[in-house]
Amino acid sequence: MKLKIDLSKLKNLDLSLKSLKSLKLTKKMPNFVQKAKTKRFNSSSLSLSKRDFILLGLLVIGLEGYGLYNYLLSPKWQEYNSLQTRYAAEQVIAANFEKDMVQKNQYIENLNLLNYKLSGLKRQVPTEIPQEEIVLTLNKLAKARKLDINGMNLSAISAVSKQDFAAGKTSSVQSRDTGKVTTPTSVDSEIQNSSQGTMSTSTANDSKASKSKAKVVANMVLVEDVDVSFSGNYGALYNFISDLEQSERKIIVKEVSMTRGSGGLLKGELKVQYVGYTTPEDESTYSLAIPPINGKDSPFIAYPGFMEKVASATDSDAQTSVASTTAPVKTINPSFYLILNTVEDNAPKVILGDYTKNGTELYSNVNDRITGKISVSGDIDKMTYSYALGNSTQTKEGKLIIDGGKLRLDVISQQRTKVTDKAGITLDVDNKTNYPLEINVINDDKNNPRFRIGNKTGIVEMK
């Protein structure tokens, strides 16, 4: 048996194997390519496109801009706006201040005028009621009018509200102390230890009768009632009461009771009331200057032998007193008043007003001679009157005081103190009534009078 082998086929075997492998590879190739494509696709999905990169960059820039604005630019911008607003407000203030500075002199003049009015009110209704002043004032007025004061009873100083005072309530639980009867027999024990010279209500006046105001916790009205025991004739009593009512200090005469004594003398009690107004911030500034008095340590102590003389007074003494009776002196009030002050005075240099009405004054603070005018017309029941200082004029209608059948103008002037004091007035008078207008000039400068009369119409008399 013969084995035949075709070597040519063996040669092709390698090719067949290669073909087989190639076939197998060919079959597997699509899967591999698919996987390769899938891997390449997955790898390309993680990369950024140009558009995405631009958007991402813009996002980062936006976040950075937002942080920069909120944490750096916004606070500074708000601060800038605040400064700008403040600057505008300061500009308004500066502009207003500039306007105020232009009117500085006018403001100072108004302030001086208000201070002048306030000082006048404080003289009428002071912030304290010094009992030393009450005793001295009443004794001085009584001595001038030849009225004998036998004793005084000073009540407690009470502090009441304005509403209570207006309603008639003049006492309260805040009263300072019990009243003291300051007669010659009771004064010695109270103030015999007082020193000479100047006494202040906060130091030397430590006795109960020397305090001048009660402790207050709010704005209060101070009230002190004084009972005065007197004796004298009718004319002396009339003049004494008239002086009290016209006193610059506010003194209210509340009641008078009297009986006829021996020899035609009047004896009785006079009830007066002193009024003050105080605040918790007010402090006592009152001081009493007492000159040295020979023969005793205090002006409130009677001279040796005085009480014996009083006790030994007889009816013959009363008759002698009657013989020297003082006639009542009629008090005449002016219809108008004109006040001329010095250049050094803080008050206005010229003040013109209606005597019967408060708040009707006209003022001039010019240190020079100015022009003024008073015009009056009408009858006794209704008069029209006006008065002018410079460019300021007041015109009123109503009744005027016609005392003794005359209209009156009181001119209260002062002596000039230096050459630069030029304040004065030339007053024109136009009197169209049937009553003479009498001008009474008091204490004017003789060498260079502050008051001069100008044009006159109607009946005008200089006193």
C-alpha positions in Angstrom: 0.0 0.0 0.0 1.3 3.1 -1.0 0.8 6.4 0.9 0.5 9.3 -1.3 0.9 12.7 0.2 0.4 15.8 -1.8 2.9 18.2 -0.5 1.3 20.9 -2.3 -1.6 20.7 0.0 0.7 20.7 2.9 2.1 23.9 1.7 -1.4 25.2 1.4 -2.1 24.0 5.0 -0.3 26.9 6.4 -2.4 29.1 4.2 -5.5 27.3 5.3 -4.6 27.8 8.9 -4.0 31.4 8.3 -7.2 31.6 6.4 -9.0 30.0 9.3 -7.5 32.3 11.7 -8.2 35.1 9.4 -11.8 34.0 9.2 -12.1 33.7 12.9 -10.5 37.1 13.3 -12.9 38.4 10.7 -15.8 37.1 12.7 -14.5 38.6 15.9 -13.5 42.0 14.4 -17.0 43.6 14.4 -17.4 43.0 18.1 -13.9 44.5 18.8 -14.5 47.4 16.6 -17.8 48.0 18.3 -16.2 47.8 21.7 -13.4 50.1 20.6 -15.9 52.6 19.3 -17.9 52.3 22.5 -14.7 53.0 24.6 -13.8 55.9 22.3 -17.3 57.3 22.7 -17.2 57.0 26.4 -13.8 58.7 26.5 -15.0 61.6 24.4 -18.1 62.2 26.7 -15.8 63.3 29.6 -14.2 66.1 27.6 -15.6 69.7 27.3 -16.7 71.3 24.2 -15.7 74.8 23.4 -19.2 76.0 24.1 -19.2 74.3 27.5 -15.8 75.7 28.4 -17.1 79.2 27.5 -20.2 78.8 29.7 -18.1 77.4 32.6 -15.7 80.4 32.3 -18.6 82.8 32.3 -20.0 81.1 35.4 -16.7 81.4 37.3 -16.4 85.0 36.3 -20.0 85.7 37.4 -19.3 84.0 40.8 -16.2 86.1 41.3 -18.0 89.3 40.3 -20.8 88.5 42.7 -18.4 88.0 45.6 -16.4 91.1 44.6 -19.6 93.2 44.6 -21.1 91.9 47.8 -18.0 91.8 49.9 -16.0 94.7 48.5 -17.9 97.1 46.2 -21.3 97.1 47.8 -20.1 98.2 51.3 -18.0 101.0 49.8 -20.9 102.1 47.6 -23.2 102.2 50.5 -20.7 104.2 52.5 -20.3 106.6 49.6 -24.1 107.1 49.3 -24.2 107.7 53.1 -21.4 110.3 52.9 -23.1 111.9 49.9 -26.4 112.2 51.9 -24.6 113.5 54.9 -22.8 116.0 52.8 -26.0 117.3 51.3 -27.5 117.6 54.8 -24.4 119.4 56.0 -24.6 121.8 53.1 -28.2 122.6 54.1 -27.1 123.2 57.7 -24.2 125.4 56.5 -26.5 127.4 54.3 -29.0 127.9 57.2 -26.1 128.8 59.5 -24.9 131.4 57.0 -28.4 132.9 56.9 -28.5 132.9 60.7 -25.1 134.6 60.9 -26.4 137.4 58.7 -29.2 137.9 61.3 -26.9 137.4 64.3 -27.3 141.0 65.6 -31.1 140.7 65.3 -31.0 137.5 67.3 -28.8 139.1 70.0 -31.2 142.1 70.2 -34.2 139.7 70.5 -32.3 137.7 73.2 -31.6 140.9 75.2 -35.2 142.0 74.8 -36.4 138.6 76.1 -33.9 138.7 79.0 -35.1 142.2 79.8 -38.7 141.0 79.9 -37.8 138.0 82.0 -35.9 140.0 84.5 -38.9 142.3 84.8 -41.2 139.3 85.4 -38.8 137.9 88.0 -38.8 141.2 89.8 -42.6 141.0 90.0 -42.8 137.3 90.8 -39.3 136.2 92.1 -38.1 132.7 92.6 -38.0 133.0 96.4 -39.8 134.9 99.2 -37.2 136.2 101.6 -39.0 137.0 104.9 -36.3 139.5 105.9 -37.2 141.5 102.8 -40.9 141.3 103.7 -40.3 142.7 107.2 -38.0 145.5 106.0 -40.2 146.5 103.1 -43.4 146.7 105.1 -41.7 148.6 107.9 -40.1 151.0 105.4 -43.4 151.7 103.6 -45.2 152.1 106.9 -42.6 154.6 108.2 -42.8 156.6 105.0 -46.6 156.9 105.4 -46.5 157.4 109.1 -48.5 154.2 109.8 -47.6 152.3 113.0 -47.0 148.5 112.6 -47.6 146.7 115.9 -46.7 143.2 114.7 -46.5 140.8 111.8 -47.5 137.2 111.5 -45.7 135.4 108.6 -47.3 132.2 107.7 -45.7 129.1 106.3 -44.3 129.3 102.8 -46.5 127.0 100.7 -45.7 125.5 97.3 -48.8 124.8 95.1 -49.3 124.1 91.5 -50.4 126.7 89.0 -53.8 125.0 88.6 -54.4 124.9 92.4 -53.3 128.6 92.8 -55.7 129.6 90.0 -58.4 127.7 91.7 -57.8 129.6 95.0 -55.8 127.0 96.8 -52.9 128.8 98.5 -51.6 126.1 101.0 -50.3 122.6 100.7 -48.6 119.8 102.6 -45.3 121.2 101.3 -45.4 124.1 103.7 -42.0 125.1 104.9 -42.7 125.6 108.6 -45.1 127.1 111.1 -45.7 130.8 111.1 -43.8 133.1 113.4 -45.1 136.3 114.9 -42.4 138.9 114.4 -43.4 141.4 117.0 -40.8 143.2 119.2 -41.4 140.7 121.9 -40.8 137.6 119.8 -38.0 138.7 117.4 -35.3 138.7 120.0 -35.3 135.0 120.6 -35.4 134.2 116.9 -32.7 136.3 115.3 -30.6 137.8 118.1 -27.7 135.7 116.9 -27.8 137.2 113.4 -24.5 138.8 112.4 -24.0 142.2 110.9 -23.0 142.8 107.3 -24.3 140.7 104.5 -26.5 137.7 105.4 -27.3 135.0 102.8 -30.5 132.9 103.1 -28.3 129.8 102.8 -25.8 130.6 105.5 -26.6 133.1 108.1 -30.3 132.7 108.0 -30.5 129.3 109.6 -33.6 130.0 111.7 -37.0 128.8 110.7 -38.1 132.3 109.9 -35.3 133.0 107.4 -35.8 130.4 104.7 -37.1 131.9 101.5 -38.6 128.9 99.6 -39.9 125.4 100.1 -38.4 122.3 98.5 -40.2 121.6 95.2 -40.1 118.8 92.8 -41.8 120.6 89.9 -42.6 124.1 88.7 -44.6 125.6 91.6 -46.1 128.8 92.9 -44.8 130.0 96.2 -47.3 131.6 98.5 -46.8 133.3 101.9 -49.6 135.1 103.8 -48.7 138.0 106.1 -50.9 139.4 108.7 -50.0 143.0 109.7 -51.3 144.6 112.8 -51.5 148.4 112.4 -52.7 151.6 113.9 -52.9 155.1 112.4 -55.2 157.5 110.7 -57.1 156.9 107.5 -54.8 158.8 105.2 -51.7 156.9 106.3 -53.5 153.6 105.8 -54.8 154.6 102.4 -51.3 155.6 101.2 -49.7 152.5 102.7 -52.2 150.2 100.8 -51.7 152.2 97.6 -47.9 151.7 97.9 -48.4 147.9 98.3 -50.6 147.6 95.3 -48.2 149.6 93.1 -45.1 147.9 94.3 -42.9 146.4 91.6 -42.9 143.2 93.7 -46.2 141.4 93.4 -48.1 142.0 96.7 -51.8 141.1 96.9 -53.9 142.9 99.5 -56.5 140.4 100.4 -58.4 141.8 103.4 -58.5 144.8 105.7 -60.4 144.9 109.0 -60.3 147.8 111.4 -62.0 149.5 114.3 -62.0 153.1 115.5 -59.7 153.5 118.5 -59.2 156.3 120.9 -58.6 159.7 119.6 -59.9 158.9 116.1 -57.1 156.4 115.3 -57.8 153.3 113.3 -56.6 149.9 114.6 -56.9 146.7 112.7 -55.4 143.8 110.7 -54.2 143.9 107.1 -53.8 140.6 105.3 -51.4 140.6 102.3 -50.0 137.8 100.2 -46.6 137.4 98.6 -46.3 135.3 95.5 -43.3 133.7 93.9 -42.7 131.1 91.1 -39.9 128.6 91.3 -38.5 125.5 89.6 -36.3 122.6 91.1 -33.3 124.1 89.3 -33.6 127.6 91.0 -31.2 128.3 93.8 -31.4 130.9 96.5 -29.4 134.0 95.5 -30.9 136.5 97.9 -28.6 138.4 100.2 -29.5 141.1 102.7 -27.0 143.9 103.3 -27.3 145.1 106.9 -25.4 148.2 107.8 -23.8 148.4 111.2 -26.4 149.6 113.8 -25.1 151.4 116.9 -26.5 150.1 120.2 -27.6 146.7 119.2 -26.4 143.5 117.4 -29.3 143.1 114.9 -31.7 145.5 113.2 -34.6 143.2 114.3 -33.9 143.8 118.0 -35.6 146.6 119.7 -33.5 149.4 121.1 -33.1 149.4 124.9 -36.2 151.0 126.5 -38.3 150.8 123.3 -40.8 148.3 124.8 -41.3 150.4 127.9 -42.1 153.5 125.8 -44.6 151.5 123.7 -46.3 150.1 126.8 -46.5 153.6 128.4 -48.2 155.2 125.5 -51.2 157.3 126.6 -54.3 158.7 125.1 -52.6 162.0 124.9 -50.0 160.5 122.6 -52.9 159.3 120.4 -54.3 162.9 120.4 -50.9 164.2 119.3 -50.9 161.6 116.5 -54.3 162.7 115.3 -53.1 166.3 115.2 -50.5 165.3 112.7 -52.9 163.4 110.4 -51.6 162.7 107.0 -54.0 163.4 104.1 -54.4 160.7 101.5 -52.2 161.3 98.5 -54.0 160.5 95.3 -52.1 158.2 93.0 -52.3 159.1 89.3 -51.6 156.5 86.7 -50.4 157.6 83.2 -52.2 156.6 80.0 -48.8 156.0 78.2 -45.3 155.5 79.4 -42.0 156.1 77.7 -38.8 154.7 79.1 -35.3 155.9 78.0 -32.3 153.8 79.0 -28.6 154.3 78.8 -26.4 152.7 76.2 -24.8 150.4 78.8 -28.2 149.0 79.8 -29.0 145.6 78.4 -32.6 146.7 78.1 -33.9 148.4 74.9 -32.9 152.0 74.7 -36.4 153.2 74.1 -39.6 151.5 75.3 -43.1 153.0 74.5 -46.4 151.5 75.5 -49.9 151.6 76.8 -49.9 151.7 80.6 -53.2 149.8 81.0 -52.3 146.8 78.8 -49.4 144.3 79.1 -47.6 143.3 75.9 -48.3 146.5 74.0 -44.7 147.9 74.1 -42.7 149.0 71.2 -38.9 148.8 71.4 -35.9 150.4 69.9 -32.3 149.4 70.6 -30.6 152.1 68.4 -27.9 154.2 70.1 -29.1 157.3 68.4 -31.9 159.8 68.5 -35.0 158.3 66.9 -38.4 159.7 66.0 -41.7 158.6 67.5 -45.3 159.7 67.5 -48.4 159.4 69.7 -51.9 160.0 68.2 -55.1 159.9 70.2 -58.7 160.6 69.0 -62.2 159.8 70.1 -64.2 160.3 73.3 -64.0 158.9 76.8 -65.9 155.7 76.0 -64.0 154.7 72.9 -60.7 156.1 71.8 -58.5 155.3 68.9 -54.8 155.7 69.7 -51.6 154.7 68.1 -47.9 155.1 68.9 -44.9 154.6 66.8 -41.1 154.1 67.1 -39.3 154.3 63.8 -41.1 152.0 61.5 -43.0 150.1 64.2 -46.6 151.1 65.0 -49.2 149.9 67.4 -52.9 150.9 66.9 -55.6 150.2 69.4 -59.2 151.0 70.3 -60.6 151.1 73.8 -60.8 153.1 77.0 -57.8 155.0 78.3 -57.1 156.2 81.8 -58.4 159.8 82.1 -57.4 160.8 85.6 -58.2 164.3 86.7 -59.6 165.1 83.3 -56.3 164.5 81.5 -54.5 162.0 79.4 -51.0 161.5 80.7 -47.6 160.4 79.3 -44.9 159.6 81.8 -41.3 159.9 80.4 -38.8 158.1 82.6 -35.3 158.9 81.5 -31.7 158.5 82.8 -28.6 160.7 82.9 -26.1 160.1 80.1 -22.9 158.4 81.4 -20.6 159.1 78.5 -20.2 160.9 75.2 -21.0 157.8 73.1 -24.4 157.5 74.8 -26.6 159.0 72.1 -29.9 157.2 72.7 -32.9 159.5 72.7 -36.2 160.4 71.0 -38.0 163.3 69.4 -41.7 162.6 69.9 -44.6 164.1 67.9 -47.9 164.4 69.6 -51.3 164.5 67.8 -54.1 164.9 70.3 -57.5 165.1 68.7 -59.5 164.6 71.9 -61.1 167.2 74.2 -58.8 166.2 77.0 -55.3 167.7 77.4 -52.4 165.3 77.2 -49.9 166.1 80.0 -46.3 165.0 79.5 -44.3 164.4 82.7 -40.5 164.0 82.2 -38.7 162.4 85.1 -34.9 162.4 85.6 -33.8 163.5 82.2 -30.3 164.6 81.4 -30.1 168.4 81.9 -27.2 169.1 79.5 -28.3 166.8 76.7 -31.9 165.7 77.2 -32.9 162.4 75.8 -36.5 163.5 75.4 -37.5 166.2 73.0 -41.0 167.2 72.0 -41.5 167.5 68.2 -44.6 168.6 66.4 -47.7 169.1 68.6 -51.4 169.1 67.6 -54.2 169.7 70.0 -53.8 170.4 73.8 -50.3 169.2 74.9 -48.9 170.2 78.2 -45.4 169.8 79.6 -45.1 169.3 83.3 
